[in-house]
Amino acid sequence: MINGFIIIDKPAGITSHDVVSRVRRILGTRKVGHTGTLDPFATGVLPVAVNEGTKVIPFLDEGVKRYEALLRLGVATDTLDITGSVLREANWSSVCKAQCAATLARFTGTISQIPPMYSAIKQGGQPLYKLARQGVEVERPPRRVEIHSLELSSFEPPLVAIGVTCSRGTYVRSLADDIGAALGCGATLQELRRTASGPFAIAAAVTLGQLEEATADGSIEQLCVSPYAALDHLTDIPLAGDGLIKVRHGRSPQWEDTGLAQPVVCGRPELARLSHGGELVAVGQLVPMAGTCPRIVVKRVFA
């Protein structure tokens, strides 16, 4: 039985939930979930948690995501992507490469973004996309998101390719629509491919077909990112024998129960990875104590 994450290269045309259902069937296990939903037309990195990996999801650091996006100038749609109904068309011929690059620069940094109506955000207990399908549009409060970088990859109007590195919660569809409005001709998202989500990158991703093959030939373990590796962003505290026993029983270890020569210094509460032999045992929290070393508090124990 594998525990951890399989990085699926999601194909276009199916939902993220469809991918989870396929992985369940391929691996023959019910304990499967995913992080970072992708729209059906989007492709790329979809981290899928399997068995004990599902318990790790709350502790992941997927704060930064990377995308390759293809914008079509001169078109605005109701879904903000090419799958929607065309609302407006405009002449894009006056837009030049320099103007496009300058406009992208305006959207770099902390920006305000209104989530699209065609999204899973709930209002009054109902997803916005269901309201949108009924022809209902409601006011959505703007959100602050961070666009770390926005690069012009190619300029072949009406198609413009960009690379986006952004915070989680960013809607690239909304970004494309806003860029189109700033250019004066409108734009919609024609293609979207996620190349990274936190520690999970496209270089390690596999197709559903490759996952089936690896399951059949017994090489599935090679595709799995362990819970220990997935939490590489956390401070690692290796446990000694006594510490391992304590944590396995849900008890918080002392510093003498670890393999560290001296306690970790921290100025504020932070999560830590409690490990033994290179495997994740638990996630703990370091709690600063006045005048002494921080206390280790066990948050979640893994099998």
N, C-alpha and C positions, 0 to 999 in steps of 0.2 A: 504494500500500500504506500503510495506516495503522499507526501505532505509538503505543501509549499505553493508555488505559483508557476503556472504555465503562461508564457507570454504569447498570446495568439495574435497573428496578423489577420485581423478581421477583414473579410471580403465585403465588397459593396452589396447592397440588396437584402441584407438580413439585419435583424436587431441584435443588440448586445445580449438580450435575453435568449435569442435563438442560439447564439454561440454557447451560452451556458448549458442549454439543453443538449446541444451536440456533444459537448465535453462530458456531460453526465453519462450519455449513452456510450461514448467511446471508452471511458475509464470504468464504467460500471459502478459509480458511486453517486450518492445523492448530495453529499456535502461539497457543493461547488457554488461559487459566487464570483462576481466580478467587481472591479472598481473602475470609476471613470467611464460612464456610459458614452458610447459613440452613436451618432445618428445613423440610421440604416444606410444612407448613401455614402457615409464616410468609411475609410479603411484605416488599417494600421494597428498600432499597439493597443491591445485590450488585455490587461492583466487579469488572469482567471485564477482564483484561489481554490485549492483543493484540500479537502479534509482539514487538518490542523491549520492550514494556511488561512482558512476563513476566519479564525480567531485573531489573526495578525492584522487584518485589514484596518482596525481602528488606530493602529500604531504606525502605519505607513507614513512616509513623507512624500506625498505626491503633489507638493505645492507648486512645482514648476513643470510645465508641459511644453512640448515642441510640436509644431505642425508645419506641413507643407500645404499651401492653399493655392487654388487656381481661381481667379476672379474673372468674370465676364463683364466687361464694361457695357454701358448703355441699356442695361436691363435691371428692373427691380421686380421682385416677386413677393408674394404674401408670406412664404416660408423663409425668405431671405436666402434661399438656395435654388438650384436649377430644377428641383423636383416640384416647385410650387407653380402657382398660376401667375402669369405675367400681369403686373399692375401698370407698369409704365415702361416705355422705351424712349431713348434719347440718342442724339448723335454724339458719338464719342471721338470723332476724328480730330478734334482740336486738342485732345489730351496728349501731351508729349511725355517722354521718359523723365525729363528733369522735373516736370510738374508732379508726376506720380511719386517720384522719390521724395520730393519736398513734402508732399501730403502724408506719406508714410511716417516721416519724421515727427509730424504733429501728433501722431497717435502713439508715440513711444513714451513710456513712463506710466505714471498713475493717471488713469482716465476714468470717466464716468460712462457707464454702459447700461442701456435699458434692455433687459432680457427680452427675447423674441416671444411673440404670442405662441408660436409653435415650439413649446418647450414643456418639460415635465414639472416645472415649478407649479406648486399648488396655490390656489387662491380660493378661500372658502371651502377647502377640502377637495376641490376639483382641479385636475391638471389643466394648465392653460391651453394645451393643444386641443383638448376636448371642446373648450369654449370656442376656440378659433375655428374648429370644424363646423360649429353651429353658426358661424358668422358673427360671433360676439367678440368684441375687443374691449378689454378692461385696462385701466391704468396700472402700469407696473412701476414701482419705485426704482430709480436708477441705482446701480451698484458700482462700487469702486473696485476696479481690477488693475492689475499691474502688467503692462506690456514691456517685458525686459528688452526685447529686441524685435525689430520689424525690418526685414531685408527684402529688397527687390531682387528676385532670382532671375526673372526674364520679363521682357516687355515686348510682346507681339500682339498689339491691340487687334481685336477687342479682348484678347486674353492677357492677363497679367498674373505671373506667379510670384508668390511671396513666401518667405520663411518667418514663422511666428514663434517666439518663445514668450510664454505668458504664465500668469498665475492660474491656479485652478479656479473654476467658476467663470472663466472667460468664454464668451460665445464668439467663435470665429465668424459665424454667420452674421452676427450683429456688427462685428468689426468690418466685414466686407461691405455691408450695407452703409455703414457710416463713412467709409472711405469713398464709396461711390457718390454719396451725397456731397462730400467735400470736394470731389472732382467736378461736380456739377452735371454729371451724366448718368449717375446711378451705377450700381454694380450688384451682382449676385454671385454667390459662391457656386462654382461649377464642380470643383473637386476638393476634397479635404482628406488629408492623410496625416495621422498622428505618428510621429517618429520617436517620441519619448514621453513617458509619464513617470515622473520621479526617477526611481532607480531602474525602471524597466525601459529598455531601448529596442528599437526595431531590429538591430543587428542580432539579437537573441530570440526574435519572434519566429514562430512556426505557423504554417497554415494548418487548418483542420485536417487536411489530407495527410500532411507530414506527422501530425499527432496520431492519426490512425495507424500509420506505418510503424511509428516508434512503439506504440502499444502492442502491435502484433509481433514485432521482432524482439521485444524485451528491452529496448533501449530508452524507455520512457524516463528513467531516472536522470539521464543526461540532459533532458529538456527542462527539468524542474529547478526553479530557484528556491533554495531552502528558506524557511522562516528566519534562520540566523542571518543569511545573506541579505534578505529583504529589509532587515532592520539595521543595516550597516551604518546608518546615520546616527544611531544611538551609542552612547558611551558603553563600552563592553566591560562587564565585571565578571571575570571567570570565578566560578565557585569551587572551593575545595570540597573534599568528601563530606565533611559535616554540614557544610553549607548546602550541598546538593540535597541531602536528606531533609534538612529543615524546609527548603523551598518546595520539595516534592510534597510535603505535608501542609503546604500553605502558610508556613511560618516565615517571617522575615529574618534574613541572616544578619549577623554582626560582621564588622570588617575583618575580624580574625577568622571568619568562615570563608573568606575569599582568598584568591591566589595573588592578590595585590600586595605590594610591599608597604603601601600607605594609602589611606583613604583618598577618594576622588574629591577635589575641591569644587564647590559650586556655590554661586551667590543667590540662586533662586531655585525653586523646585524644577526638576527636569527628569525625564524618563531615562531609564538605563536598560541595557540588554544583559540579563543574567544568564550565563552560559556555562557549559561544562563539556570539555573535549570538542570544542568547535560546534556545538549544537545548542540551539535555543532552549532554555529551561523555563524561563519566565521573563516577563517585563516587570521591572520595578520602578519605583520613583525615589529619587534622592531628595530628601527633605532637609534643607539647611537648619542647623541648630545653633543657637547663640553660644559662643565660647567653646564649641566642641565640633567634632566632625559630623558631616551629614548623616542622617538616619536612612537606612534602606527599607523601603516599604514595598512588599510584594503586591503588584496590581493584577497580574494574570499569569497563571501557571499553565504550561503546555505539556501535553502528553509526550 
